[in-house]
Amino acid sequence: MHGFFRRAVVYDELSFDLLREVLPVSFSSVFIPGAGFMGSAIAYLIASKTDARVTLYDSFPEAIKKSQASVEKYVKTSVEKGFITAERGEQVKRSVAWTNKLEDASDADLVIEAIAEDLNMKHELFKTLDRVCKPDAIFASNTSSLPITSLAAVTRRSSRFLGMHFFSPAHVMKLLEIIPGIDTDCAVVDQIREYGKSIGKTVITSKDMPGFITTRLGMVLLNEAAFALMEGLSTAEEIDTGMVLGYNHPMGPLALADFVGLDICLHVMETLYEGFGDTKYRPCPLLRQLVTAGHLGKKTGKGFYKYEQKELAACGTKK
Ligand SMILES: NC(=O)c1ccc[n+]([C@@H]2O[C@H](COP(=O)([O-])OP(=O)(O)OC[C@H]3O[C@@H](n4cnc5c(N)ncnc54)[C@H](O)[C@@H]3O)[C@@H](O)[C@H]2O)c1
């Protein structure tokens, strides 16, 4: 009872107390574990918008090579499009470094974790980082669906731990969803909110409940579209057209699920189902079947659609 009451007060403070003093919002050293798709784009975003030194950490040499090429490409494209000057582009490149040693996080002011979406792996990483990093460093996770409070609990800094959920591609998409755990200090939330704005994002805040705001709402639509297809309401194309033309979505939910990866969609639905214990989040059997068959969407060439030479074709799920 007491715990619940205290938590409710914290959330009210997060939403409504706008008078608190906000701490400085610049970080001079940012450490990003996970030099994959999201980590590389977040690194470029921070290097291009601030004067921070940014270090990307990955345990796989191939991932580091790929990440170096990605950052190079982001700089090149931004210079070509006139978003930054060639001189600034060179500065940005010099401010990003790569490492395979977690000890290099020792001087970080802010850590933004973007490794694989696996609770145990993230726990192990944060336990080590907690030993390596300065006690006042802020820890953030870019997880799309894992509980922030659980990640924070393996560290001795749960008051300085929160979710910073960027969207793909992180240097282009305007949204940043921040997720305080139940012990996150309000001043830290304010600081990260201001930091998010300073790097050009519109910031929303969600309580730490399964799927937060965006993953929960987005995935429920994708899962429901899979049910509509399974029940034979229409073809994949027509279901998608309904949402593109009827609701102005840039992409239909089934095409989007293929783009995200059906294994990832299934994993998120399982997290929602388990987290809420509510059957409304049960994963669609068709989604499960496609994953079992290895049809994971665009990355395997087949999901709700078939992908041949970059052309979309219906995959025969039409009833
Ligand atoms: N892809 C998206 O659209 C998206 C959007 C928002 C959030 N996210 C979240 O961002 C995180 C990363 O997703 P991604 O799409 O960039 O994945 P990714 O597979 O492209 O990158 C993950 C990187 O982490 C590295 N890695 C994995 N385990 C590691 C470990 N134990 N130690 C060090 N490095 C490790 C891998 O080598 C890889 O380079 C996930 O938590 C995901 O849920 C993804």
The ligand as an SDF file (V2000), in Angstrom:
LIG
                    3D

 44 48  0  0  0  0  0  0  0  0999 V2000
   15.8960   -1.4160  -34.3360 N   0  0  0  0  0  0  0  0  0  0  0  0
   14.9740   -0.5730  -33.9280 C   0  0  0  0  0  0  0  0  0  0  0  0
   14.1300   -0.0840  -34.7010 O   0  0  0  0  0  0  0  0  0  0  0  0
   14.9260   -0.1630  -32.4820 C   0  0  0  0  0  0  0  0  0  0  0  0
   14.1920    0.9720  -32.1120 C   0  0  0  0  0  0  0  0  0  0  0  0
   14.1910    1.3790  -30.7780 C   0  0  0  0  0  0  0  0  0  0  0  0
   14.8970    0.6530  -29.8220 C   0  0  0  0  0  0  0  0  0  0  0  0
   15.5930   -0.4630  -30.2140 N   0  0  0  0  0  0  0  0  0  0  0  0
   16.3490   -1.1730  -29.1690 C   0  0  0  0  0  0  0  0  0  0  0  0
   17.7230   -0.8440  -29.3240 O   0  0  0  0  0  0  0  0  0  0  0  0
   18.5390   -1.9500  -28.9140 C   0  0  0  0  0  0  0  0  0  0  0  0
   19.4770   -2.3270  -30.0520 C   0  0  0  0  0  0  0  0  0  0  0  0
   18.7240   -2.6340  -31.2010 O   0  0  0  0  0  0  0  0  0  0  0  0
   19.3850   -2.6180  -32.6620 P   0  0  0  0  0  0  0  0  0  0  0  0
   18.2690   -2.7050  -33.6220 O   0  0  0  0  0  0  0  0  0  0  0  0
   20.3900   -1.5350  -32.7830 O   0  0  0  0  0  0  0  0  0  0  0  0
   20.1530   -4.0300  -32.6390 O   0  0  0  0  0  0  0  0  0  0  0  0
   21.4490   -4.4500  -33.4710 P   0  0  0  0  0  0  0  0  0  0  0  0
   21.4240   -5.9400  -33.5160 O   0  0  0  0  0  0  0  0  0  0  0  0
   21.5750   -3.6910  -34.7450 O   0  0  0  0  0  0  0  0  0  0  0  0
   22.6590   -3.9620  -32.5220 O   0  0  0  0  0  0  0  0  0  0  0  0
   22.9760   -4.5670  -31.3070 C   0  0  0  0  0  0  0  0  0  0  0  0
   24.4780   -4.5040  -31.1490 C   0  0  0  0  0  0  0  0  0  0  0  0
   24.8140   -4.9460  -29.8440 O   0  0  0  0  0  0  0  0  0  0  0  0
   25.9510   -5.7870  -29.9250 C   0  0  0  0  0  0  0  0  0  0  0  0
   25.8730   -6.6500  -28.7640 N   0  0  0  0  0  0  0  0  0  0  0  0
   24.9570   -7.6120  -28.5320 C   0  0  0  0  0  0  0  0  0  0  0  0
   25.1860   -8.1440  -27.3160 N   0  0  0  0  0  0  0  0  0  0  0  0
   26.2350   -7.4880  -26.7790 C   0  0  0  0  0  0  0  0  0  0  0  0
   26.9160   -7.5580  -25.5410 C   0  0  0  0  0  0  0  0  0  0  0  0
   26.5520   -8.4240  -24.5880 N   0  0  0  0  0  0  0  0  0  0  0  0
   27.9490   -6.7110  -25.3310 N   0  0  0  0  0  0  0  0  0  0  0  0
   28.3060   -5.8290  -26.2840 C   0  0  0  0  0  0  0  0  0  0  0  0
   27.7000   -5.7040  -27.4800 N   0  0  0  0  0  0  0  0  0  0  0  0
   26.6740   -6.5290  -27.7120 C   0  0  0  0  0  0  0  0  0  0  0  0
   25.8590   -6.5000  -31.2640 C   0  0  0  0  0  0  0  0  0  0  0  0
   27.1250   -6.8970  -31.7350 O   0  0  0  0  0  0  0  0  0  0  0  0
   25.2320   -5.4120  -32.1420 C   0  0  0  0  0  0  0  0  0  0  0  0
   26.2410   -4.6650  -32.7800 O   0  0  0  0  0  0  0  0  0  0  0  0
   17.5670   -3.0660  -28.4950 C   0  0  0  0  0  0  0  0  0  0  0  0
   17.3660   -2.9930  -27.1120 O   0  0  0  0  0  0  0  0  0  0  0  0
   16.2820   -2.6880  -29.2440 C   0  0  0  0  0  0  0  0  0  0  0  0
   15.1220   -3.1510  -28.6090 O   0  0  0  0  0  0  0  0  0  0  0  0
   15.6250   -0.8750  -31.5030 C   0  0  0  0  0  0  0  0  0  0  0  0
  1  2  1  0
  2  3  2  0
  2  4  1  0
  4  5  1  0
  4 44  2  0
  5  6  2  0
  6  7  1  0
  7  8  2  0
  8  9  1  0
  8 44  1  0
  9 10  1  0
  9 42  1  0
 10 11  1  0
 11 12  1  0
 11 40  1  0
 12 13  1  0
 13 14  1  0
 14 15  2  0
 14 16  1  0
 14 17  1  0
 17 18  1  0
 18 19  2  0
 18 20  1  0
 18 21  1  0
 21 22  1  0
 22 23  1  0
 23 24  1  0
 23 38  1  0
 24 25  1  0
 25 26  1  0
 25 36  1  0
 26 27  1  0
 26 35  1  0
 27 28  2  0
 28 29  1  0
 29 30  1  0
 29 35  2  0
 30 31  1  0
 30 32  2  0
 32 33  1  0
 33 34  2  0
 34 35  1  0
 36 37  1  0
 36 38  1  0
 38 39  1  0
 40 41  1  0
 40 42  1  0
 42 43  1  0
M  CHG  2   8   1  16  -1
M  END
$$$$
